[in-house]
Amino acid sequence: MQILLVTGPGGAGSSTVAAATALRLAADGARCVLLTPHPPRVDLGDAVRVDVVGAQPALEQLWARHAADLAGVVPVLTVPPATSVVPVPGVAEFALLAALAGHARSGDVDVVVLDAGPAPAATALLALPGALRWWLAQAAPTRLRVLATLRAAATPGRPGVAAGLLAGAAGVEELLDAAPLTDPAATAVHLVVPPAADAAATVQETATVLGVLGQRIASVTVSRVLPAGTGEWWAQRAAVQEESVRRVRELTGPVREVAERALAPTSVPDLRQLDAAVPDVVVPPVTPPAPRRTGAGWALDVPLPFVRRGQVELTRWDDDLVVTAAGVRRSLPLDALLRRCTVAGGALTDPGTAAATLEVQFTPDPAQWPAGLLDAQESRR
């Protein structure tokens, strides 16, 4: 299953572009669904399958399925009914993630066009799987899972709090495994921006955020481009538009322009006439960061497009490398090799450009290496 995630700043027209993309794919014969947190403004009729995911209904369904298990694990707790549960921040993103997992499991969809809404909501959605996995690892580490399994085997028929929590954690992990949102090979992010003076800055910031999350921009659509006109006002707007599109094209790959119309599309023919679908692009695969040998040890390269010096924070926590940039944080699990090393430093290469990369240096930790192996590594240099 492929995911085409469409986002942009509010008012840029990303929802219209998402609907037009789903319409084109469905017309081409693809088994396509438009996944959105709100009903489309365009009446798509039977032309496209639409899945509207509301946070409140999704929370009620989830609570109704697991309320009995929770009450059984903690009998002293009075569990409220699903109709009384108040949603917390993040439920909307979790509901979309659960819907993606459902479509992936069903096997009846080739492509999901995800209308992710404004960029902050899309960022929160893309960051959610990694954040959930991190918190699950803190709340349910391997040692706790082993102890809970042993206790369950020793006292069958007596579920404990830990066992109930671990069962819930396992359910979340199954959902995360089913939704390929964090896989760059399965998810392509398409950005929609207006032809404004800050369009290039929006592209740069989005590219940096996606870099932190292990993603990239597949294409950029400059939407709501005004047609030519006469007079001083039109001349000034035209100059801003032309400069905006030029700067965006210098920053990224495929750029598509969609003209502004006097009236917003309200029907399938209107949407087809607008010709706003994202372009068919072949995105080169993203290579996950992998250690490479250096003279002093190993290095790990983390692409962070357009990030500048002083805008990156780097820490090491246990077996994770934590990277923060553009207000977004991601925890990168280290492989078995780098876990036995210490972080010697970090350097930013090509800062401020599309090729900006955080290079993290590692040196072997003598206390973590088997006897003689470190000497063998030293002799190979």
Residue frames relative to the residue before (quaternion, step in Angstrom):
aa qw qx qy qz dx dy dz
M 1.0000 0.0000 0.0000 0.0000 0.00 0.00 0.00
Q 0.2297 -0.7705 0.5831 0.1162 3.55 -0.90 0.99
I 0.1913 -0.7633 0.6089 0.1001 3.55 -1.14 0.74
L 0.1004 -0.7546 0.6465 0.0508 3.55 -0.88 1.01
L 0.1104 -0.8136 0.5706 0.0187 3.55 -0.27 1.28
V 0.1031 -0.8049 0.5844 0.0062 3.57 -0.66 1.16
T 0.1333 0.7909 -0.5819 0.1344 3.57 -0.78 1.05
G 0.1168 0.7805 -0.6101 0.0706 3.54 -1.32 0.09
P 0.6640 -0.4645 0.3590 0.4630 3.60 -1.21 0.04
G 0.6448 -0.5478 0.3635 0.3899 3.55 -1.12 0.60
G 0.8067 0.2718 -0.2168 0.4779 3.54 -0.95 0.91
A 0.5141 0.6641 -0.4108 0.3549 3.58 1.26 0.01
G 0.5359 -0.6390 0.4041 0.3758 3.59 1.18 -0.41
S 0.2993 0.7857 -0.5021 0.2024 3.60 1.17 0.41
S 0.6275 0.5307 -0.3501 0.4494 3.62 1.03 -0.67
T 0.6368 0.5157 -0.3231 0.4735 3.58 1.03 -0.75
V 0.6515 0.5053 -0.3104 0.4732 3.58 0.98 -0.85
A 0.6366 0.5220 -0.3326 0.4601 3.60 0.99 -0.80
A 0.6672 0.4941 -0.3056 0.4661 3.60 0.89 -0.89
A 0.6550 0.5064 -0.3151 0.4640 3.60 0.97 -0.82
T 0.6349 0.5281 -0.3272 0.4592 3.58 1.06 -0.74
A 0.6599 0.4952 -0.3061 0.4751 3.58 0.92 -0.87
L 0.6316 0.5386 -0.3268 0.4518 3.58 1.02 -0.80
R 0.6717 0.4907 -0.3040 0.4643 3.60 0.91 -0.87
L 0.6610 0.5081 -0.3148 0.4536 3.59 0.90 -0.88
A 0.6550 0.5031 -0.3147 0.4678 3.58 0.95 -0.85
A 0.6509 0.5123 -0.3177 0.4616 3.59 1.00 -0.78
D 0.6692 0.4889 -0.2899 0.4786 3.58 1.17 -0.60
G 0.6257 -0.5884 0.3219 0.3983 3.58 1.27 0.04
A 0.4845 0.6668 -0.4445 0.3509 3.59 1.23 0.05
R 0.4277 -0.6455 0.5591 0.2964 3.54 -1.15 0.62
C 0.0872 0.8442 -0.5041 0.1602 3.50 0.09 1.39
V 0.0646 -0.7638 0.6398 0.0558 3.55 -1.19 0.62
L 0.2983 -0.7140 0.6061 0.1840 3.54 -1.10 0.80
L 0.1197 -0.7999 0.5878 0.0196 3.56 -0.49 1.25
T 0.1216 0.8163 -0.5420 0.1582 3.56 -0.55 1.17
P 0.4531 -0.6899 0.4852 0.2888 3.62 -1.08 0.61
H 0.7735 0.2109 -0.1424 0.5805 3.60 1.24 -0.10
P 0.6006 -0.5785 0.3934 0.3871 3.62 -1.06 0.60
P 0.5214 -0.6365 0.4586 0.3357 3.61 -0.97 0.77
R 0.4867 -0.6590 0.4919 0.2947 3.54 -1.13 0.71
V 0.6677 0.4510 -0.2876 0.5178 3.56 1.21 -0.49
D 0.4014 -0.6988 0.5370 0.2494 3.56 -0.92 0.90
L 0.1564 -0.8313 0.5312 0.0473 3.57 -0.23 1.31
G 0.3145 -0.7818 0.4928 0.2170 3.58 1.22 -0.20
D 0.7494 -0.3272 0.2836 0.5009 3.55 -0.88 -1.02
A 0.4278 0.7320 -0.4510 0.2788 3.60 1.26 0.10
V 0.7957 0.1103 -0.0282 0.5949 3.57 1.09 -0.69
R 0.4156 -0.6656 0.5584 0.2692 3.53 -1.08 0.73
V 0.0994 -0.8088 0.5796 0.0075 3.59 -0.72 1.10
D 0.0984 -0.7733 0.6255 0.0311 3.55 -0.95 0.97
V 0.1125 -0.7986 0.5908 0.0242 3.58 -0.33 1.30
V 0.1202 -0.8122 0.5707 0.0158 3.56 -0.58 1.20
G 0.1112 -0.7960 0.5942 0.0291 3.57 -0.52 1.22
A 0.5463 -0.6477 0.4221 0.3222 3.57 -0.97 0.85
Q 0.6840 0.5040 -0.3005 0.4334 3.59 0.83 -0.94
P 0.6801 0.4607 -0.3205 0.4717 3.67 0.76 -0.84
A 0.6409 0.5295 -0.3324 0.4453 3.59 0.99 -0.80
L 0.6532 0.5056 -0.3140 0.4681 3.59 0.99 -0.83
E 0.6522 0.5144 -0.3239 0.4530 3.58 0.94 -0.81
Q 0.6481 0.5091 -0.3248 0.4641 3.59 0.96 -0.79
L 0.6610 0.5056 -0.3049 0.4631 3.59 0.95 -0.92
W 0.6680 0.4998 -0.3036 0.4602 3.57 0.92 -0.89
A 0.6499 0.5269 -0.3257 0.4405 3.59 0.93 -0.85
R 0.6597 0.5163 -0.3162 0.4453 3.59 1.05 -0.73
H 0.8105 0.3021 -0.1277 0.4852 3.61 0.95 -0.81
A 0.4296 0.7178 -0.4677 0.2854 3.63 1.20 -0.06
A 0.6524 0.5213 -0.3244 0.4442 3.60 0.93 -0.84
D 0.6452 0.5109 -0.3264 0.4650 3.59 0.97 -0.80
L 0.6544 0.5131 -0.3145 0.4578 3.57 0.97 -0.84
A 0.6534 0.5080 -0.3107 0.4674 3.57 0.98 -0.82
G 0.6631 0.5078 -0.3120 0.4527 3.59 1.04 -0.70
V 0.6576 0.5073 -0.3073 0.4646 3.57 1.08 -0.71
V 0.7814 0.1590 -0.0684 0.5996 3.58 0.99 -0.87
P 0.1618 -0.8485 0.4945 0.0970 3.62 0.29 1.23
V 0.6430 0.5317 -0.3395 0.4342 3.62 1.11 -0.50
L 0.6176 0.5517 -0.3375 0.4476 3.57 1.26 -0.22
T 0.2851 -0.7348 0.5915 0.1697 3.55 -0.92 0.96
V 0.2181 -0.8093 0.5373 0.0938 3.56 -0.36 1.26
P 0.3708 -0.7361 0.5126 0.2408 3.63 -0.66 1.01
P 0.5559 -0.5917 0.4477 0.3747 3.60 -1.16 0.43
A 0.6744 -0.5135 0.3460 0.4023 3.56 -1.24 0.44
T 0.6568 0.5326 -0.3181 0.4287 3.59 1.03 -0.71
S 0.7049 0.4403 -0.2660 0.4884 3.62 1.24 -0.19
V 0.5052 0.6650 -0.4198 0.3555 3.58 1.25 -0.10
V 0.2662 -0.7658 0.5705 0.1312 3.56 -0.88 1.02
P 0.4136 -0.7319 0.4759 0.2586 3.64 -0.67 1.01
V 0.2949 -0.7319 0.5907 0.1684 3.55 -1.17 0.67
P 0.6554 -0.4919 0.3669 0.4404 3.63 -1.18 0.34
G 0.7334 0.3917 -0.3077 0.4627 3.54 -0.95 0.88
V 0.5055 0.6623 -0.4224 0.3569 3.59 1.25 -0.28
A 0.6264 0.5494 -0.3500 0.4281 3.60 0.98 -0.78
E 0.6736 0.4788 -0.2986 0.4773 3.58 0.94 -0.87
F 0.6433 0.5178 -0.3256 0.4605 3.58 1.00 -0.80
A 0.6260 0.5370 -0.3377 0.4535 3.58 1.04 -0.75
L 0.6512 0.4943 -0.3173 0.4806 3.60 0.97 -0.80
L 0.6358 0.5261 -0.3274 0.4603 3.58 1.01 -0.79
A 0.6553 0.5009 -0.3085 0.4738 3.58 0.98 -0.83
A 0.6381 0.5177 -0.3298 0.4649 3.59 1.03 -0.75
L 0.6240 0.5279 -0.3361 0.4680 3.59 1.01 -0.74
A 0.6528 0.5068 -0.3120 0.4687 3.57 0.95 -0.87
G 0.6405 0.5335 -0.3283 0.4442 3.57 1.01 -0.77
H 0.6693 0.4799 -0.3020 0.4802 3.58 0.95 -0.82
A 0.6315 0.5261 -0.3396 0.4573 3.59 1.03 -0.72
R 0.6817 0.4838 -0.2917 0.4649 3.59 0.96 -0.81
S 0.6327 0.5672 -0.3423 0.4011 3.58 1.02 -0.74
G 0.2691 -0.8002 0.4944 0.2071 3.58 1.07 -0.72
D 0.5990 0.5838 -0.3625 0.4110 3.60 1.23 0.17
V 0.6688 0.4450 -0.2862 0.5223 3.59 1.29 0.31
D 0.2992 -0.7453 0.5704 0.1725 3.55 -0.99 0.90
V 0.8052 0.0660 0.0231 0.5889 3.54 0.96 -0.95
V 0.1453 -0.7407 0.6493 0.0931 3.53 -1.10 0.84
V 0.1690 -0.7429 0.6396 0.1020 3.56 -0.76 1.07
L 0.1459 -0.8272 0.5421 0.0255 3.53 -0.39 1.28
D 0.2029 -0.7502 0.6219 0.0966 3.54 -0.58 1.21
A 0.1171 -0.8645 0.4881 0.0274 3.55 0.11 1.35
G 0.5058 -0.6676 0.4248 0.3435 3.58 1.23 -0.03
P 0.7947 -0.2786 0.2053 0.4987 3.60 -1.21 -0.39
A 0.7014 -0.5180 0.3028 0.3847 3.55 -1.19 0.62
P 0.6460 0.5129 -0.3630 0.4335 3.68 0.83 -0.72
A 0.6518 0.4972 -0.3176 0.4767 3.61 1.01 -0.77
A 0.6476 0.5108 -0.3218 0.4648 3.59 0.99 -0.79
T 0.6360 0.5228 -0.3254 0.4651 3.58 1.02 -0.80
A 0.6461 0.5188 -0.3182 0.4606 3.57 0.96 -0.88
L 0.6507 0.5136 -0.3128 0.4636 3.58 1.01 -0.81
L 0.6833 0.4814 -0.2921 0.4648 3.60 0.88 -0.90
A 0.6912 0.4753 -0.2791 0.4675 3.59 1.08 -0.69
L 0.5253 0.6916 -0.3940 0.3009 3.58 1.18 -0.52
P 0.6677 0.4986 -0.3521 0.4262 3.69 0.72 -0.83
G 0.6760 0.4862 -0.3043 0.4627 3.60 0.89 -0.88
A 0.6534 0.5108 -0.3166 0.4604 3.57 0.99 -0.81
L 0.6508 0.5099 -0.3208 0.4621 3.59 0.97 -0.80
R 0.6478 0.5069 -0.3271 0.4653 3.58 0.94 -0.82
W 0.6380 0.5246 -0.3377 0.4513 3.60 0.98 -0.77
W 0.6962 0.4677 -0.2828 0.4653 3.58 0.84 -0.95
L 0.6175 0.5298 -0.3508 0.4636 3.58 1.05 -0.65
A 0.6450 0.5186 -0.3203 0.4609 3.57 1.04 -0.76
Q 0.6643 0.4819 -0.3128 0.4782 3.60 1.09 -0.65
A 0.7280 0.4447 -0.2422 0.4621 3.57 0.92 -0.93
A 0.7985 0.1529 -0.0617 0.5790 3.58 1.08 -0.68
P 0.0067 -0.8203 0.5715 -0.0220 3.62 0.43 1.15
T 0.7247 -0.4601 0.2941 0.4203 3.54 -1.28 0.35
R 0.6597 0.5232 -0.3284 0.4280 3.60 0.88 -0.87
L 0.6456 0.5070 -0.3266 0.4685 3.60 1.05 -0.74
R 0.6423 0.5219 -0.3292 0.4547 3.57 0.99 -0.75
V 0.6387 0.5183 -0.3251 0.4666 3.57 1.01 -0.79
L 0.6696 0.4993 -0.3016 0.4597 3.60 0.90 -0.93
A 0.6525 0.5091 -0.3201 0.4611 3.58 0.97 -0.80
T 0.6376 0.5236 -0.3254 0.4620 3.58 1.03 -0.75
L 0.6586 0.5029 -0.3035 0.4704 3.57 0.98 -0.86
R 0.6538 0.5062 -0.3213 0.4617 3.58 0.97 -0.82
A 0.6469 0.5188 -0.3252 0.4546 3.58 0.96 -0.82
A 0.6563 0.5025 -0.3122 0.4683 3.58 1.05 -0.75
A 0.6876 0.4864 -0.2851 0.4576 3.59 1.06 -0.75
T 0.7915 0.1865 -0.0915 0.5748 3.58 1.12 -0.68
P 0.0564 -0.8346 0.5473 0.0263 3.60 0.46 1.14
G 0.7887 0.3178 -0.2439 0.4663 3.53 -1.12 0.73
R 0.6943 0.4018 -0.2755 0.5297 3.59 1.27 0.05
P 0.1276 -0.8288 0.5403 0.0694 3.61 0.22 1.19
G 0.2378 -0.7753 0.5731 0.1179 3.54 -0.98 0.88
V 0.6942 -0.4587 0.3425 0.4364 3.51 -1.33 0.17
A 0.6524 0.5239 -0.3199 0.4446 3.57 0.94 -0.92
A 0.6511 0.5142 -0.3245 0.4542 3.57 0.95 -0.83
G 0.6533 0.5108 -0.3190 0.4589 3.58 0.99 -0.79
L 0.6574 0.5046 -0.3078 0.4674 3.55 0.98 -0.84
L 0.6607 0.5030 -0.3093 0.4635 3.56 0.98 -0.81
A 0.6120 0.5325 -0.3545 0.4650 3.58 1.07 -0.64
G 0.6477 0.5023 -0.3160 0.4778 3.56 1.03 -0.76
A 0.6378 0.5234 -0.3251 0.4621 3.57 1.00 -0.80
A 0.6430 0.5199 -0.3251 0.4588 3.57 0.99 -0.79
G 0.6379 0.5283 -0.3277 0.4546 3.57 1.04 -0.74
V 0.6467 0.5012 -0.3175 0.4793 3.58 1.01 -0.79
E 0.6443 0.5223 -0.3240 0.4550 3.59 0.97 -0.81
E 0.6282 0.5237 -0.3345 0.4682 3.59 1.02 -0.74
L 0.6352 0.5192 -0.3233 0.4716 3.57 1.02 -0.78
L 0.6675 0.5021 -0.3022 0.4593 3.59 0.91 -0.90
D 0.6448 0.5180 -0.3221 0.4606 3.57 1.03 -0.74
A 0.6810 0.5059 -0.2903 0.4427 3.59 1.06 -0.70
A 0.7204 0.4161 -0.2449 0.4980 3.61 1.05 -0.72
P 0.2423 -0.8243 0.4957 0.1267 3.63 -0.35 1.20
L 0.1917 0.8384 -0.4957 0.1209 3.60 1.09 0.68
T 0.7326 0.4260 -0.2453 0.4709 3.60 0.99 -0.74
D 0.5625 0.5923 -0.3899 0.4251 3.60 1.27 -0.02
P 0.3561 -0.7613 0.4924 0.2260 3.66 -0.40 1.12
A 0.6183 0.5480 -0.3521 0.4399 3.58 1.15 -0.47
A 0.7400 0.3863 -0.2142 0.5073 3.59 1.19 -0.48
T 0.7657 0.3026 -0.1580 0.5451 3.59 1.18 -0.49
A 0.0739 -0.7822 0.6185 0.0116 3.57 -0.80 1.07
V 0.2506 -0.7791 0.5635 0.1124 3.56 -0.85 1.04
H 0.0891 -0.7933 0.6022 0.0083 3.56 -0.72 1.14
L 0.2215 -0.8063 0.5435 0.0732 3.55 -0.71 1.14
V 0.1418 -0.7696 0.6196 0.0607 3.56 -1.01 0.92
V 0.0209 0.8032 -0.5929 0.0540 3.60 -0.73 1.06
P 0.4474 -0.6498 0.5235 0.3216 3.59 -1.16 0.46
P 0.5512 -0.6173 0.4358 0.3537 3.63 -1.18 0.40
A 0.2804 0.7756 -0.5078 0.2490 3.58 0.77 1.08
A 0.6996 -0.4896 0.3228 0.4082 3.54 -1.29 0.29
D 0.7318 0.4170 -0.2380 0.4837 3.60 1.10 -0.62
A 0.3305 0.7689 -0.4974 0.2283 3.62 1.20 0.25
A 0.6604 0.5048 -0.3207 0.4540 3.60 0.90 -0.86
A 0.6377 0.5174 -0.3317 0.4643 3.59 1.01 -0.77
T 0.6248 0.5322 -0.3341 0.4635 3.59 1.06 -0.72
V 0.6421 0.5149 -0.3201 0.4692 3.58 0.98 -0.83
Q 0.6673 0.5063 -0.3069 0.4519 3.59 0.89 -0.89
E 0.6792 0.4856 -0.3005 0.4611 3.57 0.85 -0.94
T 0.6505 0.5107 -0.3189 0.4630 3.59 0.96 -0.83
A 0.6428 0.5232 -0.3262 0.4546 3.58 0.97 -0.82
T 0.6441 0.5134 -0.3235 0.4658 3.60 1.01 -0.76
V 0.6501 0.5148 -0.3135 0.4627 3.57 0.91 -0.93
L 0.6709 0.4866 -0.3020 0.4710 3.58 0.89 -0.90
G 0.6138 0.5510 -0.3509 0.4432 3.59 1.06 -0.69
V 0.6278 0.5236 -0.3337 0.4694 3.58 1.00 -0.81
L 0.7378 0.4197 -0.2158 0.4827 3.57 1.00 -0.88
G 0.5605 -0.6391 0.3776 0.3671 3.59 1.27 0.16
Q 0.6052 0.5379 -0.3557 0.4668 3.58 1.22 0.44
R 0.2010 -0.7557 0.6043 0.1525 3.55 -1.33 -0.10
I 0.5493 -0.5813 0.4732 0.3694 3.57 -1.32 0.21
A 0.3171 -0.7593 0.5396 0.1780 3.58 -0.76 1.05
S 0.7785 -0.1377 0.1091 0.6025 3.58 1.03 -0.80
V 0.2567 -0.7357 0.6033 0.1699 3.54 -1.31 0.36
T 0.1407 -0.7610 0.6291 0.0727 3.54 -1.01 0.92
V 0.1991 -0.7393 0.6319 0.1199 3.55 -0.81 1.03
S 0.0945 -0.8448 0.5266 -0.0120 3.54 -0.25 1.32
R 0.8126 0.2779 -0.2196 0.4629 3.51 -1.36 0.41
V 0.2289 0.7744 -0.5452 0.2251 3.56 0.95 0.93
L 0.3757 -0.7536 0.4970 0.2097 3.58 -0.64 1.11
P 0.4716 -0.6621 0.4935 0.3094 3.60 -1.03 0.70
A 0.6677 -0.4941 0.3674 0.4183 3.55 -1.29 0.21
G 0.0212 -0.7950 0.6062 -0.0113 3.55 -1.14 0.70
T 0.4553 -0.6631 0.5156 0.2952 3.53 -1.28 -0.19
G 0.6612 0.5072 -0.3791 0.4022 3.52 -1.25 0.44
E 0.6837 -0.5092 0.3432 0.3942 3.55 -1.30 0.36
W 0.6401 0.5354 -0.3390 0.4345 3.60 0.95 -0.86
W 0.6726 0.4876 -0.2982 0.4701 3.58 0.89 -0.93
A 0.6326 0.5353 -0.3380 0.4462 3.59 0.99 -0.77
Q 0.6646 0.4956 -0.3069 0.4674 3.60 0.95 -0.82
R 0.6630 0.4913 -0.3076 0.4737 3.59 0.93 -0.85
A 0.6362 0.5320 -0.3268 0.4532 3.57 0.98 -0.82
A 0.6446 0.5200 -0.3232 0.4579 3.59 0.99 -0.79
V 0.6458 0.5075 -0.3152 0.4754 3.58 1.00 -0.83
Q 0.6566 0.5141 -0.3105 0.4562 3.59 0.91 -0.90
E 0.6738 0.5074 -0.3040 0.4428 3.55 0.83 -0.97
E 0.6728 0.4803 -0.2955 0.4789 3.57 0.94 -0.86
S 0.6294 0.5440 -0.3307 0.4455 3.58 1.03 -0.79
V 0.6832 0.4728 -0.2880 0.4761 3.59 0.84 -0.97
R 0.6339 0.5404 -0.3377 0.4382 3.59 0.97 -0.81
R 0.6845 0.4791 -0.2891 0.4673 3.59 0.88 -0.93
V 0.6334 0.5204 -0.3406 0.4604 3.59 1.01 -0.73
R 0.6586 0.5106 -0.3128 0.4556 3.59 0.93 -0.85
E 0.6340 0.5300 -0.3374 0.4509 3.61 1.08 -0.59
L 0.7021 0.5079 -0.2603 0.4258 3.56 1.13 -0.63
T 0.8362 0.1604 -0.0073 0.5245 3.57 0.92 -0.85
G 0.6828 -0.5093 0.3626 0.3780 3.52 -1.39 0.04
P 0.8535 0.0116 -0.0101 0.5208 3.60 -0.76 -1.00
V 0.0205 -0.7778 0.6278 -0.0227 3.57 -0.89 1.02
R 0.1031 -0.7979 0.5937 0.0167 3.56 -0.77 1.07
E 0.2379 -0.7656 0.5819 0.1368 3.58 -1.01 0.81
V 0.1002 -0.7705 0.6288 0.0301 3.55 -1.01 0.93
A 0.3920 -0.7565 0.4794 0.2103 3.57 -0.65 1.14
E 0.4875 -0.6207 0.5283 0.3130 3.52 -1.24 0.56
R 0.2014 -0.7697 0.5944 0.1168 3.55 -1.08 0.78
A 0.6207 -0.5615 0.3925 0.3813 3.55 -1.18 0.56
L 0.7883 0.1626 -0.0733 0.5889 3.57 1.05 -0.79
A 0.5015 -0.6432 0.4854 0.3149 3.56 -1.03 0.78
P 0.5380 -0.6288 0.4403 0.3483 3.62 -1.00 0.71
T 0.1146 -0.8092 0.5750 0.0380 3.56 -0.99 0.86
S 0.7701 0.2553 -0.1440 0.5666 3.59 1.27 -0.17
V 0.6960 -0.4609 0.3476 0.4270 3.54 -1.31 0.18
P 0.6542 0.4925 -0.3412 0.4616 3.66 0.83 -0.77
D 0.6245 0.5341 -0.3393 0.4578 3.60 1.01 -0.76
L 0.6809 0.4996 -0.2860 0.4527 3.54 0.93 -0.95
R 0.6454 0.5082 -0.3211 0.4714 3.57 1.01 -0.76
Q 0.6536 0.5168 -0.3128 0.4559 3.56 1.00 -0.79
L 0.6139 0.5636 -0.3437 0.4328 3.58 1.12 -0.63
D 0.1612 -0.8293 0.5174 0.1363 3.60 1.17 -0.64
A 0.3237 0.7916 -0.4502 0.2568 3.55 0.85 1.04
A 0.3871 0.7388 -0.4830 0.2665 3.62 1.21 0.13
V 0.5419 -0.6077 0.4616 0.3522 3.57 -1.11 0.67
P 0.5475 -0.6412 0.4173 0.3390 3.61 -1.03 0.66
D 0.4896 -0.6079 0.5283 0.3341 3.52 -1.28 0.44
V 0.0783 0.8054 -0.5772 0.1095 3.57 -0.40 1.23
V 0.3043 -0.7033 0.6097 0.2025 3.51 -1.21 0.60
V 0.1792 -0.8076 0.5574 0.0699 3.55 -0.36 1.27
P 0.4394 -0.6863 0.4995 0.2940 3.62 -0.70 0.98
P 0.5496 -0.6344 0.4194 0.3458 3.59 -0.96 0.76
V 0.3999 -0.6875 0.5561 0.2411 3.53 -1.14 0.75
T 0.2877 -0.7591 0.5610 0.1622 3.55 -0.74 1.05
P 0.4112 -0.7120 0.4988 0.2742 3.62 -0.59 1.02
P 0.5869 -0.5801 0.4167 0.3812 3.60 -1.04 0.69
A 0.0172 0.7893 -0.6108 0.0605 3.55 -0.86 1.02
P 0.5358 -0.6415 0.4299 0.3414 3.61 -0.97 0.73
R 0.0969 -0.7618 0.6374 0.0628 3.53 -1.14 0.74
R 0.5340 -0.6573 0.4406 0.2978 3.53 -1.06 0.83
T 0.0445 -0.7637 0.6436 0.0233 3.53 -1.09 0.83
G 0.7182 -0.4532 0.3007 0.4340 3.55 -1.26 0.12
A 0.7656 0.3643 -0.1913 0.4945 3.57 1.00 -0.81
G 0.7909 -0.1592 0.1222 0.5781 3.60 1.20 -0.16
W 0.6520 -0.4589 0.3736 0.4741 3.56 -0.52 -1.21
A 0.1973 -0.7567 0.6104 0.1263 3.54 -1.29 0.38
L 0.1813 -0.7535 0.6240 0.1000 3.54 -1.19 0.68
D 0.2015 -0.8022 0.5562 0.0804 3.58 -0.65 1.15
V 0.0676 -0.7901 0.6091 -0.0061 3.58 -0.74 1.14
P 0.3070 -0.7707 0.5245 0.1916 3.65 -0.38 1.16
L 0.0399 0.7755 -0.6271 0.0623 3.57 -0.91 1.01
P 0.1968 -0.8378 0.4924 0.1299 3.62 0.39 1.17
F 0.8765 0.1121 -0.1230 0.4517 3.52 -1.12 0.95
V 0.4542 0.6650 -0.4837 0.3429 3.61 1.16 0.13
R 0.2728 -0.7686 0.5629 0.1337 3.56 -1.13 0.72
R 0.6670 -0.4880 0.3700 0.4242 3.52 -1.29 0.31
G 0.7756 0.3139 -0.2573 0.4834 3.53 -1.00 0.86
Q 0.6590 0.5123 -0.3067 0.4573 3.58 1.27 -0.10
V 0.6744 0.4704 -0.2812 0.4948 3.59 1.28 0.04
E 0.1205 -0.7547 0.6405 0.0749 3.54 -1.09 0.81
L 0.0618 -0.8019 0.5941 -0.0109 3.55 -0.95 0.91
T 0.0776 0.7799 -0.6168 0.0729 3.55 -0.87 1.02
R 0.2981 -0.7138 0.6016 0.1993 3.54 -1.33 0.32
W 0.0210 0.7846 -0.6188 0.0341 3.55 -0.82 1.02
D 0.8278 -0.1193 0.0362 0.5470 3.53 -0.50 1.25
D 0.7904 -0.2581 0.2050 0.5163 3.62 -0.58 -1.10
D 0.6088 0.5440 -0.3493 0.4598 3.59 1.24 0.39
L 0.2640 -0.6967 0.6418 0.1817 3.50 -1.29 0.58
V 0.1641 -0.8142 0.5549 0.0460 3.59 -0.58 1.18
V 0.0727 -0.8008 0.5941 -0.0215 3.56 -0.65 1.22
T 0.0528 -0.7869 0.6148 -0.0024 3.56 -0.95 0.98
A 0.2218 0.7447 -0.6061 0.1699 3.57 -0.91 0.98
A 0.8402 0.1359 -0.1230 0.5103 3.58 -1.16 0.69
G 0.6835 -0.5135 0.2847 0.4337 3.58 1.07 0.73
V 0.6509 0.4748 -0.3073 0.5064 3.59 1.28 0.21
R 0.1393 -0.7926 0.5911 0.0544 3.57 -1.01 0.83
R 0.0297 -0.7881 0.6148 -0.0111 3.52 -1.06 0.86
S 0.2686 -0.7469 0.5900 0.1480 3.53 -1.06 0.82
L 0.1568 -0.7996 0.5773 0.0534 3.57 -0.62 1.18
P 0.3293 -0.7401 0.5454 0.2153 3.63 -0.53 1.07
L 0.3431 -0.7443 0.5395 0.1929 3.56 -0.86 0.97
D 0.4814 -0.6560 0.4906 0.3117 3.57 -1.10 0.64
A 0.7473 -0.4310 0.2650 0.4307 3.55 -1.32 0.21
L 0.6267 0.5476 -0.3421 0.4363 3.60 1.07 -0.68
L 0.7499 0.4129 -0.2316 0.4621 3.57 0.71 -1.08
R 0.5386 0.6044 -0.4181 0.4121 3.60 1.16 -0.30
R 0.7035 0.4432 -0.2527 0.4948 3.56 1.15 -0.60
C 0.6296 0.4995 -0.3288 0.4960 3.54 1.29 0.39
T 0.3577 -0.6879 0.5796 0.2507 3.51 -1.33 0.23
V 0.5006 -0.6365 0.4902 0.3224 3.56 -1.15 0.60
A 0.2249 -0.8054 0.5405 0.0928 3.55 -0.61 1.18
G 0.7618 -0.2825 0.1948 0.5495 3.61 1.19 -0.36
G 0.2365 -0.7576 0.5890 0.1524 3.50 -1.35 0.01
A 0.0709 -0.7882 0.6110 0.0210 3.56 -1.13 0.66
L 0.2985 -0.7480 0.5697 0.1638 3.56 -1.07 0.79
T 0.1570 -0.7945 0.5833 0.0631 3.55 -0.64 1.14
D 0.8438 0.1026 -0.1148 0.5141 3.59 -1.12 0.74
P 0.0822 0.8371 -0.5382 0.0530 3.63 0.82 0.88
G 0.8084 0.2895 -0.2251 0.4603 3.53 -1.15 0.74
T 0.6694 0.4625 -0.2973 0.4996 3.59 1.27 0.06
A 0.6744 -0.4844 0.3628 0.4230 3.55 -1.30 0.15
A 0.6945 0.4663 -0.2675 0.4782 3.58 1.20 -0.50
A 0.3250 0.7677 -0.5024 0.2293 3.62 1.22 0.16
T 0.0144 0.8090 -0.5817 0.0837 3.56 -0.81 1.09
L 0.3103 -0.7174 0.5938 0.1908 3.54 -1.02 0.85
E 0.1232 -0.7916 0.5975 0.0349 3.55 -0.61 1.18
V 0.1191 -0.8048 0.5813 0.0160 3.56 -0.52 1.25
Q 0.2323 -0.7911 0.5545 0.1127 3.57 -0.72 1.12
F 0.1194 -0.7780 0.6157 0.0382 3.54 -1.08 0.87
T 0.1131 -0.7625 0.6317 0.0822 3.55 -1.16 0.68
P 0.5784 -0.6080 0.4016 0.3667 3.61 -0.99 0.71
D 0.3174 -0.7118 0.5963 0.1925 3.55 -1.09 0.81
P 0.4055 -0.7484 0.4586 0.2551 3.63 -0.37 1.17
A 0.6478 0.5350 -0.3315 0.4292 3.60 1.05 -0.66
Q 0.7155 0.4500 -0.2434 0.4757 3.59 1.22 -0.45
W 0.6590 0.5162 -0.3095 0.4511 3.60 1.22 -0.20
P 0.5307 -0.6245 0.4616 0.3396 3.61 -1.00 0.78
A 0.6144 -0.5696 0.3994 0.3721 3.54 -1.11 0.68
G 0.8079 0.2633 -0.2216 0.4785 3.55 -0.95 0.93
L 0.6198 0.5652 -0.3619 0.4068 3.60 1.08 -0.57
L 0.6432 0.5146 -0.3259 0.4639 3.56 1.02 -0.77
D 0.6311 0.5205 -0.3345 0.4679 3.59 1.03 -0.73
A 0.6340 0.5235 -0.3323 0.4621 3.58 1.05 -0.74
Q 0.6384 0.5187 -0.3235 0.4678 3.55 1.03 -0.76
E 0.6494 0.5187 -0.3167 0.4571 3.57 0.99 -0.83
S 0.6704 0.5217 -0.3028 0.4320 3.59 0.98 -0.80
R 0.6269 0.5533 -0.3360 0.4336 3.59 1.22 -0.42
R 0.5755 0.6057 -0.3916 0.3855 3.59 1.13 -0.34
